[in-house]
Amino acid sequence: MSNVIYDFDKGVQRRGTDAKKFDPNLCPPDVLPFWIADTEFPSPVEVKEALIKRAELGHYGYPYIDMAFEKSIARWYKVRHNADLIPEYIDYSPCVIPAMIWFAKEFSSEGDKILLQTPVYPPFHDLVKNNGRQLVYNELKLIDGRYEIDFEDLEAKLKDPRVKIMFVCNPQNPTGRCFTREELLRIGELCLANNVMIGVDEIHADIVFDGHEFVSFCTLSKELAEHSVTFINPAKTFNVAGFRTAAWFTHSETVYRRMMNQQTYNKGMGRNIFGNEALMACYNYGDSYADQCVAYLNETKNQAVAYVNENVPGVTAIDPEATFMIWLDCRGLGFATQKELKDFMFNDAKILLNDGTTFGQKEGLGFMRFNFAAPRAVVMEGLERLKNAAVKRQEQLKG
């Protein structure tokens, strides 16, 4: 394990590179971006070293599979999340979403229903609609500044025999919830009772803050581990999204074989040699980096949430339990439409955020998502811009 001490205050210079977050067509020089979910931090030194070593071989043909990839994932989940994975039932995916699509195609048919808990990551909605399935929403309820599961509504909707799949996002994007063991067990039991397959996105599993515990779904029970597929990616923790290398796993041989059928049918085979190296470096040697990164994000989160709630009129920051996103309730700014809110953020505050309605047309109305995985000074500058614009907005409303 590395002894490197990372300077997250320094970050990395991404403007002027190929970083999507700083795409000049979306983010002009006078605007600070806090949108797409990657970080402004250097990746682990072990990732760079592994890539250089592989590049120096000078040949980049098809790689064979020797289980090193799968074993690195199993190591990480055992050490970090106390989960015993079966390497033979782990496999590659170019991203989390393609594997979720394979899951949707294998365990449901066109016209069937798939349940999502909203607000939730926009591609979840798209993968259901674009593959001929119907969306069913179990809306999370904002109660005293925290999003809670409406279990009465969830139970009623899971009883519909046309609902074949439930996707769970934990930790939850964008609300920042880290669901408790009791909540996850109740979800799982309801799905089992209604013969609904469970797909679990755990891409933010490593980024959990003080006072909260991440529970991997596969650790709940043997039955639930065999009735589900989990989707993961080191992209969020280690800033390696550009390698397009993720993974999925299950504990059921039958489920694994069925997933592999879809992966084969949809030409999802063939791994990225550099993505392989990056993922294995992260999951074999990234413990210290992850600890340092989460500690830094924890403090940034505390300062950012406090600053917004104490200084920005008309905006409330939902304190995240996990992830590096803050869900901002901007309804107090008094805009009649979401477009007006978006224009205010971009033109007046000079910050680029994610539109809340992309996470749910109803649930995200009046909300924006703020990515705080950047040097703390940059985050606070962005929030100061928001404060100044919000103060002017309140003066205009009073005038």
Secondary structure as GFF3:
##gff-version 3
##sequence-region A 1 399
A	DSSP	three_ten_helix	20	22	.	.	.	ID=ss1
A	DSSP	beta_strand	32	33	.	.	.	ID=ss2
A	DSSP	alpha_helix	45	55	.	.	.	ID=ss3
A	DSSP	alpha_helix	68	81	.	.	.	ID=ss4
A	DSSP	three_ten_helix	87	89	.	.	.	ID=ss5
A	DSSP	beta_strand	90	93	.	.	.	ID=ss6
A	DSSP	alpha_helix	96	107	.	.	.	ID=ss7
A	DSSP	beta_strand	113	118	.	.	.	ID=ss8
A	DSSP	alpha_helix	122	129	.	.	.	ID=ss9
A	DSSP	beta_strand	134	139	.	.	.	ID=ss10
A	DSSP	beta_strand	141	143	.	.	.	ID=ss11
A	DSSP	beta_strand	146	148	.	.	.	ID=ss12
A	DSSP	alpha_helix	151	158	.	.	.	ID=ss13
A	DSSP	beta_strand	163	169	.	.	.	ID=ss14
A	DSSP	alpha_helix	181	193	.	.	.	ID=ss15
A	DSSP	beta_strand	197	201	.	.	.	ID=ss16
A	DSSP	three_ten_helix	217	219	.	.	.	ID=ss17
A	DSSP	alpha_helix	222	226	.	.	.	ID=ss18
A	DSSP	beta_strand	228	232	.	.	.	ID=ss19
A	DSSP	alpha_helix	235	238	.	.	.	ID=ss20
A	DSSP	three_ten_helix	241	243	.	.	.	ID=ss21
A	DSSP	beta_strand	246	249	.	.	.	ID=ss22
A	DSSP	alpha_helix	253	265	.	.	.	ID=ss23
A	DSSP	alpha_helix	273	285	.	.	.	ID=ss24
A	DSSP	alpha_helix	287	311	.	.	.	ID=ss25
A	DSSP	beta_strand	316	318	.	.	.	ID=ss26
A	DSSP	beta_strand	325	329	.	.	.	ID=ss27
A	DSSP	three_ten_helix	331	333	.	.	.	ID=ss28
A	DSSP	alpha_helix	338	343	.	.	.	ID=ss29
A	DSSP	pi_helix	344	348	.	.	.	ID=ss30
A	DSSP	beta_strand	351	352	.	.	.	ID=ss31
A	DSSP	beta_strand	354	355	.	.	.	ID=ss32
A	DSSP	three_ten_helix	356	358	.	.	.	ID=ss33
A	DSSP	beta_strand	367	371	.	.	.	ID=ss34
A	DSSP	alpha_helix	376	398	.	.	.	ID=ss35
###
